[in-house]
Amino acid sequence: MALSFRPLTPCIGAEVQGLDMRAPLDADTASRLREAWVEHKVLVLHDQPVSDDQHAAFSRHFGELEVHHQGIIKDRTNPAIFKVSNVDDDGNIRPPSDLTMKQLLATKIWHTDSSFRENPAMGSILHGVEVVDEGGQTCFTNMEAVYEALPDALKAKVKGRRCLHDFAYLSVISGGRKPSEEELAAMPAIWQPMVRVHPVSGRKSLYISPIYNEKIEGMEDAEAKRLLDELYEIASDPRFVYEHTWARDDVVMWDNRATMHRILPYDPAKRRIMHRTTIVGDGPV
């Protein structure tokens, strides 16, 4: 089957047809994928029973792979693999009270990956190794469309402002494991522009990441919270969102420069194992 892309919603997402991630990827196909990725923001590939090594090899066609700064997240044998899993390394299901699990479950809140880095992630590629049969969908919102839809008064409020992206804030909102001194030193909080320009398309998008955001430059905390809550509500509007229902060996690629994502609740007693690679960004925002 020839490579093709079928839009999933009018605003965001496309299904990729005619691609086997296990096969060698030629330069022309990689280029077409990059173009479609920028256009559709989210690409969905079904029936991709890849190994972690194949997953990582495919991902390297799009850039250098990020290694997460937390040992509790990255795979023991392949540090480029970020484990979004309620199953520990010994095969046991983590209870919801587990501190690592609390951190992972905080992803039910909108966010964009690695926004707390000086050079945030360009994209992420997630493989559904074991999926649940109910719940656990991943939702994606088109932040370029969200920015375009902002009322002029809100565009004026975010113009030229920066928001604090702090990895440590994740433990505050989740009640999960607090970062170690080593982790805090590796990932100090950073101010990021609230409006960013895509380095490829040149389009503007709203750049926020609620699980890491608490403060806005030049605003009192209460005012910042009101503004962030208003922006989150707009970003949640269904017209901007694609909701992906997982099947085993689905792979979903998303552009962190123009999207946010979150998961929907699922039964924590059911095994859910997702492996992610994260592609290093093009440079500072």
Order of alpha helices (4+ residues) and beta strands (2+ residues): beta-beta-alpha-beta-alpha-beta-alpha-beta-beta-alpha-alpha-beta-alpha-alpha-beta-beta-beta-beta-alpha-beta-beta-beta-beta
